[in-house]
Amino acid sequence: MPWGGGDQQQMPTYFGTPAGETPRPGQATRAAALRELGVLQDLAGCPALVALYDYYLDSSCCCLVTRLLRGGTLEERLQARGW
């Protein structure tokens, strides 16, 4: 997993936001995405999580490659359960 940076202090990099511009509310930073990817890799094999097969990360997006799950979106399932 590419962790980058070492000890250098840098401004957070937000996906799809040019340097110096204000990110949108809830917009993820590259560092946050890397932390989440690390957690997913650490929990590989957990039956409660969708398997993460691969990912692509650049300055504008983070794409996850997971198993195909049929039957609607996660949001629809959560709403159906009252979450």
Secondary structure, DSSP 4 states (H G I P E B T S, - for coil): -----TT---PPPBTT--TTSPPPTTPPBHHHHHHHHHHHHHTTT-TTS--EEEEEE-SS-EEEEE----SS-HHHHHHHTT-
